[in-house]
Amino acid sequence: MLHIRRLGTVLSLALVVHSIGSAQAVPAELSELTTRARLSSPVASWCRGEFRSGNSGSYAVAVSSAGGGRYVVVEADATVIELGSYTDSADLSCYTPAEARKLHRAIEQSDTIHGEIVPQWGTTVVCAFVDATTSVCWQFSPTDRGFVRVGGWVT
């Protein structure tokens, strides 16, 4: 019974944070950015984040296509950075480092979810399901000048 309660905590946290971006209509600013970035595929899910220090005008976006889609970051200048692809439906969330660490602790306590999220910097962490059971998390690395994997989990 305890493991079910812990799983509920993980899922509740993930759903609350996930609902902030994906359940809402695409904002005008993001619509304009995707047009400038020449993303012709429909936006299936999105969340806004500060992926680089001091740059809060960026979005993590799931764009859909037949049989899945891809996850990208669209920066304020309409630069598109590829994160990965997905095979089922889009499921994308943005977390502050504190939220990511809280989710990490809940995953550690779960008997049914396995993985970790280890934020390395003070910027937004993007987590997304790449298939029905596997989530991957990325964060922008100033040293590598790109997004690197900082964790994930399997359900």
FENMO-V974239 format. One record per run of one state. SS is the DSSP state (H for helix, E for strand, L for the rest). FROM is the first residue (numbers start at 1). LEN is the number of residues. If there is no record, write none. Layout:
# FENMO-V974239
SS	FROM	LEN
SS	FROM	LEN
This chain:
# FENMO-V974239
L	1	1
H	2	21
L	23	5
H	28	9
L	37	6
E	43	7
L	50	2
E	52	1
L	53	2
E	55	1
L	56	2
E	58	8
L	66	2
E	68	7
L	75	5
E	80	7
L	87	5
E	92	4
L	96	1
H	97	13
L	110	4
E	114	4
L	118	7
E	125	5
L	130	4
E	134	8
L	142	4
E	146	9
L	155	1
